[in-house]
Amino acid sequence: QPQLVESGGGLVQRGGSLILSCVAYGDTLKNYFVGWFRQYPGQEREGVLCVGPDQGSHSPSIYYRDSVNGRFTISRDKDNRAVFLQMINLQPEDTGVYYCAAHLFTTPRTMCNGGEDLNLWGQGTQVTVST
């Protein structure tokens, strides 16, 4: 199994941008569904964006939470060693700890909507959006 490490969080103003990275050590993420989740204090993690495995020339399937559609995008690097979350037009309600997770044999929608017992997580990276 890959070990996941997130980075790229920070403090930005409303309307700002960040790119989060989820880097895999050990196994690559080629065959894994990968998701970005966020957690607000005192609340459970919620799926933000989830992407299917690398399918070569075909675009992988992606599931978006409605609140981030048009603002957040997810992408893989060509070596399947990292998955990125590009966030633009950040709002205070995007504040939270962002985690990446990886799983085999699911769908992006199921993964993001809490339908899997995910046990492969990174340590998280804090995103804070000021007003």
Disulfide bonds with the S-S distance in Angstrom:
Cys22-Cys100 2.10
Cys50-Cys112 2.19
